[in-house]
Amino acid sequence: MNWSNTIRQEFEQRVFQESYPRIEKCLNTITDEQLWSAPNENMVSIGCLIKHLLGNAQQWVYQGVLGNAYQRNRDAEFVPEITVSKDDLLKKMKAVEVKMAAALKSLSEEQLEQNLVIQGFETTGVSAIVHVIEHFSYHTGQISLLTKMFQNVDLDYYGNYYLDV
């Protein structure tokens, strides 16, 4: 089995084919004001969560596993940017998707097995990629919850599926 191809396909499915469309649906559901709003001081806005996801993915996979240059400013990810629109964030998401998908094409078995230190954590290439997949899932759930709180809507992620099989 070619694990690098399997891991790459899993990353693309879970992040780009599942989380991205859900985040986009949330962005298309909320108002511009809600993008940078948080219900209280212990929660993070949808806009900041998106910036955080993009920074984390690039640091852990693009730079950490694949060895490409990337400079992350994690603290800035949690600062609301009210001049940045929903469309701006969607464009940033797409740019990161294109960049990461192209870079992941070169993913090798050796990169999956390598020992790494990312953000001070000892990890391996495969573990770093799994981290980003689960990190996207976790924060996509938060984005969905905030959207439901703000708009009182059913996001109907599984509306096209029959799940009682």
Backbone as ProteinMPNN parsed JSONL, in Angstrom:
{"seq_chain_A": "MNWSNTIRQEFEQRVFQESYPRIEKCLNTITDEQLWSAPNENMVSIGCLIKHLLGNAQQWVYQGVLGNAYQRNRDAEFVPEITVSKDDLLKKMKAVEVKMAAALKSLSEEQLEQNLVIQGFETTGVSAIVHVIEHFSYHTGQISLLTKMFQNVDLDYYGNYYLDV", "coords_chain_A": {"N_chain_A": [[0.836, -1.191, 0.0], [0.486, 2.222, -0.767], [1.19, 4.479, 1.413], [1.615, 7.251, 1.555], [0.101, 8.298, -0.533], [-2.435, 7.473, 0.294], [-2.736, 8.845, 2.759], [-2.563, 11.498, 1.84], [-4.88, 11.6, 0.215], [-6.821, 11.202, 2.181], [-6.456, 13.488, 3.745], [-7.165, 15.478, 1.874], [-9.85, 14.76, 1.455], [-11.051, 14.965, 4.065], [-10.392, 17.586, 4.907], [-10.521, 19.431, 2.635], [-12.796, 18.572, 1.196], [-14.764, 18.087, 3.071], [-14.613, 19.757, 5.537], [-14.033, 22.356, 4.442], [-16.309, 22.958, 2.641], [-18.33, 23.029, 4.593], [-17.522, 25.129, 6.249], [-17.644, 27.175, 4.361], [-20.41, 27.163, 3.865], [-21.314, 28.031, 6.347], [-20.168, 30.619, 6.369], [-21.663, 31.744, 4.319], [-24.067, 31.889, 5.544], [-24.023, 33.462, 7.854], [-24.007, 36.919, 9.003], [-22.097, 39.853, 7.989], [-21.329, 41.24, 10.276], [-21.492, 39.25, 12.225], [-19.353, 37.635, 11.562], [-16.999, 38.481, 12.833], [-17.73, 38.486, 15.459], [-18.017, 37.344, 18.837], [-19.645, 35.324, 21.246], [-18.859, 35.7, 23.918], [-16.05, 36.766, 26.006], [-14.423, 34.555, 26.232], [-14.632, 33.042, 24.012], [-13.978, 32.469, 20.516], [-14.162, 34.295, 17.48], [-15.809, 33.433, 14.358], [-14.389, 34.299, 12.103], [-11.781, 34.568, 13.17], [-11.325, 31.916, 13.897], [-11.173, 30.714, 11.392], [-8.882, 31.985, 10.305], [-7.047, 30.946, 12.118], [-7.19, 28.163, 11.604], [-6.141, 28.066, 8.988], [-3.547, 29.044, 9.393], [-2.498, 27.125, 11.182], [-2.627, 24.72, 9.639], [-0.852, 25.308, 7.581], [1.531, 25.697, 8.997], [1.936, 23.182, 10.271], [1.709, 21.165, 8.25], [2.397, 22.134, 5.575], [4.821, 23.544, 6.085], [6.003, 22.1, 8.312], [5.838, 19.211, 7.794], [6.26, 18.998, 5.003], [8.354, 20.71, 4.495], [8.438, 23.294, 3.413], [8.839, 26.878, 3.075], [7.366, 28.947, 5.486], [5.968, 31.458, 7.444], [4.503, 31.838, 10.423], [2.187, 33.778, 12.314], [0.851, 33.253, 15.032], [-0.484, 34.558, 17.173], [-1.694, 36.737, 15.884], [-3.748, 35.522, 14.549], [-5.881, 35.437, 16.23], [-6.878, 37.93, 16.456], [-9.492, 39.981, 15.698], [-10.353, 41.076, 12.409], [-11.978, 43.392, 11.202], [-12.122, 44.66, 8.767], [-11.71, 42.716, 6.938], [-13.484, 40.753, 4.749], [-16.131, 38.257, 4.378], [-15.906, 37.166, 1.824], [-13.201, 37.733, 1.351], [-12.0, 35.984, 3.189], [-12.851, 33.535, 2.154], [-11.447, 33.552, -0.252], [-8.82, 33.447, 0.75], [-8.913, 30.937, 1.935], [-9.225, 29.331, -0.352], [-6.823, 29.877, -1.687], [-4.966, 28.768, 0.101], [-5.796, 26.12, -0.023], [-5.17, 25.462, -2.723], [-2.374, 25.833, -2.714], [-1.588, 23.99, -0.689], [-2.617, 21.547, -1.664], [-1.141, 21.227, -4.009], [1.427, 21.034, -2.924], [1.174, 18.75, -1.343], [1.156, 16.744, -3.213], [3.73, 15.908, -3.518], [4.256, 14.426, -1.293], [5.988, 12.027, 0.574], [6.819, 8.63, 1.59], [8.958, 8.701, 3.349], [8.751, 11.274, 4.424], [6.415, 10.972, 5.89], [7.279, 9.253, 7.879], [9.252, 10.639, 9.191], [10.802, 12.111, 12.071], [9.762, 14.898, 13.855], [9.762, 18.254, 15.187], [7.308, 20.364, 15.988], [5.969, 23.411, 16.771], [7.064, 23.025, 19.249], [6.272, 20.474, 19.91], [7.005, 17.047, 19.877], [6.741, 14.948, 17.146], [5.569, 12.953, 14.376], [5.647, 12.789, 10.764], [3.222, 11.625, 9.775], [1.616, 11.798, 12.058], [1.484, 14.57, 12.402], [-0.012, 15.315, 10.167], [-2.422, 13.99, 10.689], [-3.066, 15.387, 12.995], [-3.703, 17.936, 11.91], [-5.942, 17.316, 10.365], [-7.796, 16.483, 12.365], [-7.844, 18.814, 13.836], [-8.979, 20.625, 12.064], [-11.539, 19.472, 11.904], [-12.45, 19.752, 14.542], [-12.498, 22.608, 14.954], [-14.16, 23.318, 12.827], [-16.528, 22.301, 13.738], [-16.936, 24.076, 15.882], [-17.277, 26.456, 14.449], [-19.609, 25.815, 13.091], [-21.383, 25.521, 15.256], [-21.381, 28.16, 16.302], [-22.513, 29.469, 14.097], [-25.065, 28.308, 14.049], [-25.977, 29.244, 16.515], [-25.995, 32.034, 16.069], [-27.761, 32.306, 13.872], [-29.898, 30.549, 14.198], [-30.412, 28.155, 12.656], [-30.698, 25.074, 10.802], [-28.016, 23.494, 9.564], [-27.905, 21.385, 7.869], [-26.009, 19.432, 6.892], [-26.007, 16.781, 6.13], [-28.126, 16.416, 4.46], [-28.409, 15.361, 1.895], [-28.039, 12.677, 2.165], [-28.932, 9.336, 3.034], [-29.022, 8.219, 6.098], [-29.806, 6.094, 7.674], [-29.049, 3.531, 7.039]], "CA_chain_A": [[0.0, 0.0, 0.0], [1.193, 3.5, -0.819], [0.62, 5.253, 2.514], [1.647, 8.695, 1.3], [-1.06, 8.594, -1.367], [-3.626, 7.272, 1.13], [-2.807, 9.959, 3.717], [-2.872, 12.705, 1.063], [-6.291, 11.529, -0.17], [-7.62, 11.381, 3.395], [-6.366, 14.911, 4.087], [-7.978, 16.228, 0.915], [-11.268, 14.483, 1.698], [-11.532, 15.479, 5.359], [-10.218, 19.032, 5.026], [-10.989, 20.207, 1.494], [-14.11, 18.145, 0.703], [-15.746, 18.101, 4.155], [-14.572, 20.967, 6.367], [-14.117, 23.585, 3.64], [-17.687, 23.292, 2.257], [-19.114, 23.366, 5.789], [-17.131, 26.49, 6.635], [-18.212, 28.07, 3.351], [-21.849, 27.249, 4.116], [-21.47, 28.903, 7.514], [-19.883, 31.99, 5.956], [-22.78, 32.216, 3.508], [-25.251, 31.945, 6.4], [-23.908, 34.527, 8.849], [-23.877, 38.301, 8.526], [-20.745, 40.406, 8.077], [-21.084, 41.58, 11.676], [-21.3, 38.018, 12.987], [-18.065, 37.05, 11.198], [-15.971, 38.837, 13.81], [-18.348, 38.549, 16.783], [-17.956, 36.168, 19.703], [-20.661, 35.464, 22.294], [-18.253, 36.206, 25.153], [-14.602, 36.974, 25.901], [-13.731, 33.268, 26.245], [-14.867, 32.368, 22.739], [-13.288, 33.056, 19.372], [-15.068, 34.551, 16.359], [-15.701, 32.57, 13.186], [-13.285, 34.808, 11.286], [-10.513, 34.21, 13.807], [-11.168, 30.462, 13.8], [-10.726, 30.41, 10.025], [-7.479, 32.392, 10.218], [-6.3, 29.995, 12.932], [-7.107, 26.898, 10.872], [-5.234, 28.225, 7.851], [-2.19, 29.162, 9.921], [-2.106, 25.831, 11.742], [-2.411, 23.754, 8.56], [0.366, 25.655, 6.855], [2.685, 25.463, 9.857], [2.13, 21.773, 10.583], [1.868, 20.305, 7.073], [3.152, 22.783, 4.489], [6.179, 23.788, 6.561], [6.521, 21.064, 9.197], [6.009, 17.91, 7.149], [6.737, 19.094, 3.625], [9.609, 21.451, 4.471], [8.348, 24.553, 2.669], [8.949, 28.094, 3.881], [6.124, 29.568, 5.943], [6.137, 32.184, 8.699], [3.194, 31.961, 11.079], [2.005, 34.683, 13.446], [-0.307, 32.641, 15.682], [-1.216, 35.555, 17.962], [-2.501, 37.568, 14.981], [-4.919, 34.753, 14.117], [-6.966, 35.628, 17.197], [-7.254, 39.344, 16.45], [-10.51, 40.232, 14.666], [-10.004, 42.016, 11.336], [-13.307, 43.738, 10.697], [-12.044, 45.107, 7.371], [-11.634, 41.511, 6.111], [-14.852, 40.283, 4.487], [-16.341, 36.819, 4.195], [-15.315, 36.829, 0.526], [-11.751, 37.733, 1.523], [-11.617, 34.741, 3.867], [-13.043, 32.439, 1.199], [-10.308, 33.603, -1.188], [-7.65, 32.955, 1.474], [-9.085, 29.489, 2.056], [-8.965, 28.733, -1.657], [-5.383, 29.991, -1.955], [-4.287, 27.779, 0.93], [-6.133, 24.813, -0.595], [-4.382, 25.272, -3.948], [-0.973, 25.709, -2.301], [-1.389, 22.748, 0.061], [-2.887, 20.398, -2.536], [0.024, 21.078, -4.891], [2.564, 20.58, -2.12], [0.921, 17.382, -0.881], [1.432, 15.79, -4.299], [5.101, 15.421, -3.369], [4.371, 13.725, -0.007], [6.677, 10.737, 0.444], [6.815, 7.726, 2.745], [9.987, 9.192, 4.264], [8.211, 12.436, 5.145], [5.441, 10.472, 6.857], [7.98, 8.564, 8.955], [10.263, 11.489, 9.822], [10.57, 12.688, 13.393], [9.703, 16.354, 13.733], [9.324, 19.076, 16.309], [6.475, 21.451, 15.466], [5.438, 24.199, 17.891], [7.6, 22.452, 20.481], [5.759, 19.119, 20.103], [7.652, 15.978, 19.135], [5.717, 14.28, 16.362], [6.026, 12.378, 13.111], [4.922, 13.355, 9.636], [1.842, 11.139, 9.727], [0.903, 12.349, 13.205], [1.235, 15.993, 12.138], [-1.115, 15.411, 9.208], [-3.631, 13.609, 11.428], [-3.361, 16.521, 13.87], [-4.37, 18.995, 11.149], [-7.273, 16.818, 10.005], [-8.682, 16.559, 13.529], [-7.929, 20.227, 14.215], [-9.996, 21.193, 11.177], [-12.836, 18.95, 12.305], [-12.785, 20.366, 15.831], [-12.867, 24.016, 14.804], [-15.326, 23.389, 11.938], [-17.665, 22.114, 14.646], [-17.156, 25.337, 16.596], [-17.817, 27.41, 13.473], [-20.994, 25.396, 12.866], [-22.151, 25.855, 16.454], [-21.568, 29.614, 16.33], [-23.46, 29.803, 13.031], [-26.397, 27.91, 14.523], [-26.353, 30.169, 17.595], [-26.281, 33.347, 15.501], [-28.838, 32.321, 12.877], [-30.96, 29.602, 14.539], [-30.666, 27.379, 11.441], [-30.171, 23.727, 10.634], [-27.07, 23.599, 8.45], [-28.285, 20.295, 6.958], [-24.814, 18.901, 6.235], [-26.249, 15.433, 5.618], [-29.431, 16.426, 3.814], [-28.415, 14.558, 0.657], [-27.679, 11.303, 2.488], [-29.825, 8.516, 3.811], [-28.084, 7.749, 7.11], [-30.361, 5.004, 8.449], [-28.721, 2.262, 6.366]], "C_chain_A": [[0.877, 1.251, 0.0], [0.567, 4.43, 0.224], [0.623, 6.753, 2.242], [0.457, 9.107, 0.445], [-2.349, 8.478, -0.551], [-3.812, 8.432, 2.107], [-3.163, 11.258, 2.997], [-4.347, 12.731, 0.692], [-7.202, 11.745, 1.04], [-7.617, 12.851, 3.827], [-7.269, 15.724, 3.167], [-9.465, 15.994, 1.144], [-11.76, 15.17, 2.961], [-11.441, 17.001, 5.464], [-10.898, 19.768, 3.877], [-12.384, 19.82, 1.014], [-15.179, 18.109, 1.79], [-15.739, 19.418, 4.924], [-14.74, 22.241, 5.552], [-15.555, 23.907, 3.227], [-18.57, 23.653, 3.455], [-18.797, 24.785, 6.25], [-17.711, 27.493, 5.639], [-19.714, 28.239, 3.553], [-22.122, 28.161, 5.314], [-21.22, 30.359, 7.139], [-21.035, 32.571, 5.132], [-24.064, 32.371, 4.315], [-25.215, 33.123, 7.367], [-23.838, 35.902, 8.19], [-22.417, 38.741, 8.625], [-20.385, 40.733, 9.522], [-20.788, 40.334, 12.506], [-19.953, 37.357, 12.705], [-17.011, 37.295, 12.27], [-16.529, 38.97, 15.224], [-18.15, 37.236, 17.534], [-18.953, 36.379, 20.841], [-20.121, 35.965, 23.632], [-16.74, 36.259, 24.984], [-13.79, 35.675, 25.925], [-13.951, 32.455, 24.973], [-14.198, 33.153, 21.618], [-14.287, 33.226, 18.229], [-14.835, 33.558, 15.226], [-14.526, 33.013, 12.313], [-11.926, 34.431, 11.862], [-10.276, 32.706, 13.75], [-10.672, 30.063, 12.412], [-9.263, 30.793, 9.85], [-6.591, 31.399, 10.958], [-6.134, 28.651, 12.212], [-6.108, 26.977, 9.723], [-3.78, 28.329, 8.309], [-1.668, 27.832, 10.447], [-1.781, 24.82, 10.652], [-1.113, 24.04, 7.825], [1.61, 25.408, 7.703], [2.957, 23.963, 10.023], [2.403, 20.916, 9.345], [2.766, 20.949, 6.032], [4.613, 22.992, 4.89], [6.739, 22.575, 7.308], [6.812, 19.747, 8.517], [6.698, 18.041, 5.802], [7.988, 19.952, 3.461], [9.607, 22.739, 3.676], [8.442, 25.749, 3.618], [7.561, 28.623, 4.222], [6.414, 30.228, 7.283], [4.762, 32.433, 9.299], [3.248, 32.978, 12.202], [0.725, 34.239, 14.152], [-1.14, 33.662, 16.469], [-2.139, 36.398, 17.091], [-3.764, 36.842, 14.514], [-6.124, 35.006, 15.017], [-7.368, 37.094, 17.364], [-8.275, 39.563, 15.341], [-10.042, 41.291, 13.668], [-11.301, 42.423, 10.639], [-13.29, 44.296, 9.273], [-11.929, 43.926, 6.404], [-13.045, 40.932, 5.979], [-14.92, 38.758, 4.42], [-15.735, 36.373, 2.873], [-13.784, 36.795, 0.593], [-11.277, 36.433, 2.168], [-11.792, 33.533, 2.949], [-11.905, 32.391, 0.183], [-9.036, 33.092, -0.52], [-7.725, 31.442, 1.635], [-8.743, 28.798, 0.744], [-7.47, 28.774, -1.981], [-4.592, 28.966, -1.146], [-4.57, 26.374, 0.402], [-5.269, 24.514, -1.824], [-2.918, 25.017, -3.594], [-0.714, 24.367, -1.618], [-1.602, 21.526, -0.823], [-1.703, 20.155, -3.474], [1.214, 20.531, -4.115], [2.393, 19.131, -1.67], [1.17, 16.335, -1.96], [2.83, 15.198, -4.184], [5.307, 14.631, -2.076], [4.959, 12.332, -0.209], [6.521, 9.904, 1.709], [7.818, 8.215, 3.793], [9.491, 10.382, 5.074], [7.177, 12.0, 6.181], [6.126, 9.878, 8.083], [8.948, 9.456, 9.726], [9.824, 11.969, 11.199], [10.711, 14.194, 13.281], [9.449, 16.991, 15.088], [8.599, 20.262, 15.698], [5.804, 22.124, 16.655], [5.9, 23.619, 19.23], [7.117, 21.031, 20.765], [6.562, 18.131, 19.259], [6.574, 15.157, 18.447], [6.362, 13.59, 15.171], [5.237, 13.041, 11.993], [3.473, 12.916, 9.604], [1.026, 11.709, 10.884], [0.577, 13.829, 13.011], [0.07, 16.171, 11.176], [-2.432, 15.034, 9.872], [-4.043, 14.737, 12.36], [-4.143, 17.605, 13.115], [-5.775, 18.56, 10.734], [-8.222, 16.949, 11.198], [-8.858, 17.998, 14.01], [-8.972, 20.937, 13.358], [-11.391, 20.738, 11.599], [-13.334, 19.631, 13.583], [-13.282, 21.805, 15.653], [-14.007, 24.211, 13.803], [-16.59, 23.177, 12.753], [-17.97, 23.375, 15.433], [-17.773, 26.391, 15.671], [-19.287, 27.092, 13.21], [-21.875, 25.765, 14.057], [-22.409, 27.36, 16.543], [-22.585, 30.056, 15.277], [-24.886, 29.471, 13.462], [-26.885, 28.829, 15.64], [-26.776, 31.524, 17.034], [-27.556, 33.345, 14.662], [-30.025, 31.403, 13.189], [-31.394, 28.808, 13.301], [-30.12, 25.962, 11.594], [-29.264, 23.788, 9.407], [-27.196, 22.43, 7.475], [-27.09, 19.733, 6.183], [-25.068, 17.539, 5.584], [-27.59, 15.315, 4.914], [-29.518, 15.574, 2.572], [-28.105, 13.096, 0.892], [-28.794, 10.613, 3.248], [-28.959, 7.808, 4.835], [-28.591, 6.57, 7.918], [-30.074, 3.643, 7.821], [-27.911, 1.387, 7.294]], "O_chain_A": [[1.891, 1.31, 0.696], [-0.445, 5.082, -0.036], [-0.297, 7.452, 2.667], [-0.134, 10.161, 0.678], [-3.252, 9.302, -0.697], [-4.921, 8.943, 2.262], [-3.978, 12.036, 3.493], [-5.002, 13.764, 0.833], [-8.239, 12.399, 0.929], [-8.65, 13.389, 4.225], [-8.045, 16.56, 3.63], [-10.26, 16.928, 1.04], [-12.768, 15.876, 2.936], [-12.32, 17.634, 6.048], [-11.75, 20.626, 4.104], [-13.095, 20.666, 0.472], [-16.371, 18.101, 1.483], [-16.75, 20.12, 4.96], [-15.513, 23.119, 5.935], [-15.997, 25.036, 3.44], [-19.461, 24.494, 3.336], [-19.697, 25.548, 6.599], [-18.213, 28.544, 6.037], [-20.234, 29.348, 3.424], [-23.054, 28.965, 5.29], [-21.978, 31.24, 7.545], [-21.341, 33.758, 5.241], [-25.045, 32.926, 3.818], [-26.252, 33.715, 7.667], [-23.637, 36.023, 6.982], [-21.603, 38.077, 9.267], [-19.247, 40.52, 9.94], [-19.93, 40.361, 13.389], [-19.462, 36.591, 13.534], [-16.217, 36.406, 12.577], [-15.858, 39.518, 16.099], [-18.12, 36.16, 16.936], [-19.091, 37.494, 21.345], [-20.855, 36.59, 24.397], [-16.207, 35.851, 23.952], [-12.587, 35.7, 25.664], [-13.506, 31.311, 24.876], [-13.895, 34.338, 21.758], [-15.163, 32.382, 18.04], [-13.783, 32.922, 15.152], [-13.756, 32.177, 11.839], [-11.025, 34.024, 11.129], [-9.139, 32.268, 13.574], [-9.839, 29.166, 12.284], [-8.481, 30.013, 9.306], [-5.511, 31.051, 10.482], [-5.046, 28.075, 12.218], [-5.32, 26.055, 9.516], [-2.886, 27.764, 7.679], [-0.525, 27.46, 10.184], [-0.763, 24.131, 10.733], [-0.364, 23.123, 7.487], [2.632, 24.958, 7.186], [4.105, 23.532, 9.921], [3.252, 20.026, 9.394], [3.784, 20.374, 5.647], [5.527, 22.662, 4.134], [7.817, 22.08, 6.979], [7.914, 19.213, 8.645], [7.617, 17.281, 5.494], [8.618, 19.928, 2.403], [10.671, 23.232, 3.3], [8.158, 25.636, 4.81], [6.694, 28.733, 3.355], [7.036, 29.623, 8.156], [3.954, 33.166, 8.729], [4.222, 33.041, 12.952], [-0.351, 34.781, 13.901], [-2.369, 33.623, 16.426], [-3.245, 36.74, 17.509], [-4.74, 37.484, 14.125], [-7.264, 34.807, 14.598], [-8.1, 37.451, 18.288], [-7.966, 39.355, 14.168], [-9.412, 42.279, 14.046], [-11.667, 41.858, 9.608], [-14.341, 44.394, 8.639], [-12.036, 44.105, 5.191], [-13.711, 40.657, 6.978], [-13.898, 38.073, 4.408], [-15.115, 35.311, 2.805], [-13.147, 35.942, -0.026], [-10.276, 35.852, 1.748], [-10.973, 32.613, 2.966], [-11.452, 31.311, -0.197], [-8.254, 32.379, -1.149], [-6.72, 30.747, 1.489], [-8.044, 27.786, 0.739], [-6.921, 27.8, -2.495], [-3.649, 28.364, -1.659], [-3.675, 25.529, 0.383], [-4.705, 23.426, -1.938], [-2.301, 24.089, -4.117], [0.264, 23.687, -1.93], [-0.838, 20.564, -0.737], [-1.313, 19.01, -3.705], [1.929, 19.657, -4.605], [3.363, 18.375, -1.623], [1.375, 15.162, -1.648], [3.088, 14.108, -4.694], [6.428, 14.208, -1.792], [4.494, 11.561, -1.049], [6.14, 10.415, 2.762], [7.548, 8.145, 4.992], [9.776, 10.49, 6.267], [7.081, 12.609, 7.246], [5.615, 9.987, 9.197], [9.416, 9.076, 10.799], [8.642, 12.2, 11.453], [11.662, 14.7, 12.686], [8.976, 16.336, 16.018], [9.194, 21.067, 14.981], [5.141, 21.462, 17.454], [5.188, 23.72, 20.23], [7.518, 20.441, 21.768], [6.773, 18.355, 18.067], [5.612, 14.723, 19.08], [7.579, 13.65, 14.996], [4.275, 13.766, 12.246], [2.581, 13.745, 9.425], [-0.138, 12.065, 10.702], [-0.492, 14.287, 13.415], [-0.746, 17.076, 11.349], [-3.451, 15.686, 9.643], [-5.233, 15.02, 12.504], [-5.132, 18.128, 13.629], [-6.701, 19.371, 10.756], [-9.328, 17.47, 11.056], [-9.913, 18.352, 14.536], [-9.751, 21.749, 13.858], [-12.319, 21.545, 11.644], [-14.495, 20.029, 13.679], [-14.351, 22.168, 16.143], [-14.754, 25.183, 13.919], [-17.614, 23.807, 12.486], [-19.136, 23.713, 15.633], [-18.678, 27.125, 16.069], [-20.114, 27.999, 13.116], [-22.986, 26.263, 13.88], [-23.53, 27.783, 16.827], [-23.42, 30.921, 15.541], [-25.803, 30.267, 13.26], [-28.07, 29.155, 15.705], [-27.779, 32.096, 17.46], [-28.346, 34.286, 14.736], [-31.052, 31.475, 12.513], [-32.571, 28.786, 12.941], [-29.22, 25.695, 12.39], [-29.732, 24.109, 8.315], [-26.65, 22.482, 6.373], [-27.153, 19.578, 4.963], [-24.417, 17.188, 4.6], [-28.129, 14.216, 4.79], [-30.602, 15.106, 2.224], [-27.924, 12.341, -0.063], [-29.515, 11.247, 4.019], [-28.226, 6.884, 4.482], [-27.866, 6.079, 8.783], [-30.814, 2.691, 8.068], [-27.533, 0.276, 6.922]]}, "name": "protein", "num_of_chains": 1, "seq": "MNWSNTIRQEFEQRVFQESYPRIEKCLNTITDEQLWSAPNENMVSIGCLIKHLLGNAQQWVYQGVLGNAYQRNRDAEFVPEITVSKDDLLKKMKAVEVKMAAALKSLSEEQLEQNLVIQGFETTGVSAIVHVIEHFSYHTGQISLLTKMFQNVDLDYYGNYYLDV"}
